[in-house]
């Protein structure tokens, strides 16, 4: 891999991680078109995911500061530290959200721990990505139909776990983590902005956990690292393009549905199938 290829892959990762069109699916196709050895790119893929993690943390920095503060406030309360009424009113909602994020992350952690390698081996190829793109694109139409008829709800623990299950399914290349979680959120009656925010927050926790696990594997020598300049190019590009993609999607969902992305996925999937077959 050279610098130009690293920049292209970082750009693709940043845009497609947050737009509901599947980052893993697009990366697999791009890596194959560039005739890169996909198996040798796992550490680079992790690096560009880290770039998108930085984009989420930076965009939602105020929210994450409140989530962390609420989380530790809750721990302090459990072990006996006294709290003022003002502190309780400020921290309790964020402490609750932090707990829901942990609960929502568990399905992806469990599926990733036990089945990550198997899913990669079975579905990390062009035909599988094409079929998955079509199926999930079609599901966007179903999700929008259900959302139009669903009773409007506020986020709760049950919703968090169900959205977390959807995130676990996104470990299959081509599904799209943001697409699966946002679609499940609106299907449950959540506002689009709420569904998108919780999707990004869940993604941050999941990507952080995956990055930590990968760092441990790298430290043990299980994952060889590309050269520093290649890694830096990928991380910086994925961060900048990812940040721009978050801004775009948060504004887009205020007035639009997922249908445009559903059409894109179906057309992309059939075009890819036609090309391959």
C-alpha atoms as one frame of an Amber mdcrd trajectory, in Angstrom:
protein
   0.000   0.000   0.000   1.187   3.512  -0.785   0.229   6.950   0.604  -2.316
   7.642  -2.151  -4.124   4.357  -1.486  -4.076   5.047   2.262  -5.630   8.479
   1.687  -8.353   7.015  -0.550  -9.215   4.255   1.920  -9.232   6.727   4.823
 -11.598   8.993   2.877 -13.917   6.075   2.092 -13.900   4.915   5.721 -14.687
   8.356   7.112 -17.614   8.979   4.779 -19.149   5.507   4.810 -18.753   4.836
   8.549 -21.414   7.427   9.338 -23.539   7.519   6.209 -25.708   4.367   6.342
 -24.113   2.698   3.324 -21.569   0.364   5.013 -17.941   1.272   5.569 -16.726
  -2.342   5.614 -18.536  -3.098   2.350 -17.023  -0.129   0.526 -13.559  -0.762
   1.971 -13.627  -4.394   0.841 -14.596  -3.367  -2.703 -11.988  -0.574  -2.813
  -9.254  -2.860  -1.481 -10.084  -5.469  -4.117 -10.131  -2.878  -6.920  -6.695
  -1.692  -5.794  -5.573  -5.348  -5.739  -4.480  -5.060  -2.137  -4.182  -8.124
   0.077  -7.288  -7.839   2.253  -5.994 -10.177   4.981  -2.910  -8.007   5.435
  -5.022  -4.854   5.806  -6.795  -5.669   9.064  -4.521  -3.428  11.140  -4.962
  -0.568   8.651  -8.749  -0.986   8.752  -8.569  -0.734  12.538  -6.463   2.433
  12.253  -8.980   4.198  10.002 -11.767   3.131  12.366  -9.776   4.864  15.105
  -9.830   8.014  12.976 -13.618   7.879  12.833 -13.738   7.301  16.601 -11.840
  10.568  17.060 -14.389  12.277  14.801 -17.313  11.082  16.971 -15.569  12.064
  20.196 -14.746  15.517  18.865 -18.211  16.240  17.443 -20.024  15.035  20.589
 -17.318  16.122  23.046 -19.759  18.014  25.301 -22.175  15.068  25.420 -19.390
  12.594  26.203 -18.087  14.865  28.977 -21.570  14.813  30.533 -21.880  11.041
  30.057 -18.550  10.432  31.797 -19.425  12.852  34.598 -22.818  11.201  35.056
 -21.260   7.731  35.024 -18.777   8.550  37.804 -21.429  10.462  39.730 -23.550
   7.300  39.719 -20.589   5.216  40.936 -19.942   7.725  43.708 -23.585   7.582
  44.732 -23.514   3.769  44.845 -20.508   3.690  47.148 -21.969   6.230  49.535
 -20.848   9.704  48.463 -23.469  12.327  49.220 -24.937  14.375  46.393 -26.792
  17.665  46.335 -30.190  17.921  44.692 -28.697  20.201  42.057 -25.988  17.636
  41.206 -28.600  14.874  41.045 -30.792  16.834  38.631 -27.758  17.542  36.456
 -26.157  14.088  36.432 -28.993  11.570  36.816 -30.246  11.708  33.180 -26.690
  11.357  31.846 -25.912   8.534  34.285 -28.985   6.708  32.990 -27.863   7.243
  29.387 -24.376   5.953  30.222 -25.920   2.777  31.618 -28.038   2.330  28.504
 -24.943   2.753  26.322 -23.179  -0.018  28.231 -26.238  -2.282  27.898 -26.569
  -1.459  24.197 -22.907  -2.229  23.543 -22.971  -5.713  25.086 -24.597  -7.545
  22.112 -21.870  -6.321  19.721 -19.130  -7.167  22.243 -20.431 -10.726  22.672
 -20.998 -11.352  18.952 -17.648  -9.777  18.092 -15.770 -11.836  20.680 -17.235
 -15.177  19.609 -18.008 -14.744  15.906 -15.917 -11.862  14.501 -13.383 -14.048
  12.691 -16.099 -16.362  11.359 -18.190 -13.469   9.993 -15.110 -11.967   8.348
 -14.197 -15.288   6.777 -17.700 -15.979   5.442 -18.882 -12.524   4.356 -15.772
 -10.461   3.561 -16.108 -10.840  -0.214 -17.753  -9.029  -3.134 -20.860 -11.224
  -3.706 -21.772 -11.314  -0.003 -21.365  -7.543   0.294 -23.567  -7.004  -2.769
 -26.397  -9.188  -1.423 -26.178  -7.609   2.034 -26.258  -4.111   0.530 -29.488
  -4.981  -1.302 -31.162  -6.656   1.677 -30.380  -3.882   4.142 -31.290  -1.208
   1.581 -34.691  -2.875   1.236 -34.994  -2.949   5.022 -34.634   0.848   5.068
 -37.919   1.075   3.143 -39.563  -1.243   5.658 -38.113   0.749   8.580 -39.463
   4.015   7.192 -42.906   2.446   6.694 -42.916   1.152  10.282 -41.593   4.472
  11.617 -44.428   6.390   9.939 -46.984   4.292  11.829 -45.084   3.804  15.114
 -46.094   5.582  18.282 -43.534   8.243  19.198 -41.359   7.159  22.143 -38.563
   8.423  24.328 -35.369   6.388  24.515 -35.335   3.755  27.274 -33.327   0.678
  28.311 -35.366  -1.702  26.117 -34.747   0.489  23.072 -31.030   0.657  23.887
 -30.716  -3.141  23.976 -32.708  -3.623  20.742 -30.610  -1.001  18.954 -27.553
  -2.765  20.370 -28.699  -6.034  18.787 -28.976  -4.204  15.458 -25.413  -2.946
  15.951 -24.247  -6.528  16.540 -25.740  -7.565  13.182 -23.636  -4.835  11.567
 -20.524  -6.947  12.224 -21.532  -8.639   8.968 -19.684  -6.710   6.209 -22.105
  -4.689   4.091 -24.778  -4.156   6.768 -23.728  -0.654   8.016 -23.576  -0.007
  11.739 -25.107   3.467  11.510 -27.785   2.265   9.085 -28.825  -0.696  11.231
 -28.943   1.295  14.468 -30.689   4.383  13.080 -33.242   2.270  11.201 -34.007
   0.231  14.328 -34.255   3.425  16.389 -36.824   5.104  14.146 -38.740   1.822
  13.868 -39.094   1.919  17.657 -40.642   5.382  17.439 -37.601   7.474  18.329
 -37.030  10.874  16.763 -34.502  10.753  13.932 -32.070  13.034  15.744 -32.318
  10.909  18.921 -31.796   7.698  16.941 -28.789   9.184  15.131 -27.201  10.512
  18.332 -27.585   7.223  20.168 -26.245   5.413  17.103 -23.095   7.539  17.116
 -22.639   7.202  20.875 -22.995   3.421  20.653 -20.563   3.404  17.758 -17.984
   5.309  19.795 -18.124   2.766  22.624 -17.974  -0.192  20.220 -15.108   1.242
  18.145 -13.184   2.148  21.317 -13.583  -1.417  22.626 -12.526  -2.899  19.262
  -9.528  -0.534  19.067  -8.392  -1.514  22.567  -8.718  -5.220  21.718  -6.738
  -4.685  18.509  -4.013  -2.799  20.363  -3.626  -5.795  22.666  -3.349  -8.118
  19.648  -0.799  -5.769  18.060   1.234  -5.692  21.264   1.343  -9.497  21.185
   2.472  -9.435  17.552  -0.729 -10.962  16.150  -1.419  -7.927  13.921   1.505
  -6.452  11.941   1.368  -2.657  11.605   1.852  -0.793   8.305   4.494   1.986
   8.159   3.844   5.080  10.285   3.225   7.379   7.296   0.590   4.999   5.909
  -1.163   4.760   9.261  -1.059   8.535   9.783  -2.482   9.247   6.333  -5.377
   6.848   6.922  -6.191   8.107  10.425  -6.077  11.809   9.529  -8.157  11.379
   6.369 -10.772   9.201   8.079 -11.020  11.712  10.940 -11.576  14.729   8.660
 -13.989  13.007   6.271 -15.776  11.323   9.184 -16.295  14.620  10.972 -17.746
  16.144   7.777 -20.019  13.100   7.344 -21.401  13.421  10.902 -22.227  17.095
  10.333 -23.946  16.251   7.054 -25.996  13.323   8.395 -27.164  15.138  11.539
 -28.470  17.983   9.352 -29.842  15.650   6.666 -31.953  13.581   9.072 -33.721
  16.676  10.399 -35.677  16.948   7.140 -35.120  13.707   5.232 -35.608   9.945
   5.587 -33.344   6.957   4.961 -35.003   6.250   1.601 -32.282   7.942  -0.468
 -29.657   5.740   1.177 -31.894   2.702   0.640 -32.054   3.433  -3.098 -28.279
   3.925  -3.222 -27.647   0.615  -1.465 -29.970  -1.363  -3.746 -28.536   0.184
  -6.930 -24.964  -0.277  -5.677 -25.655  -3.892  -4.709 -27.229  -4.885  -8.043
 -24.499  -3.066  -9.981 -21.847  -4.916  -8.017 -23.596  -8.259  -8.546 -23.853
  -7.597 -12.283 -20.155  -6.689 -12.430 -19.109  -9.791 -10.489 -21.404 -12.310
 -12.145
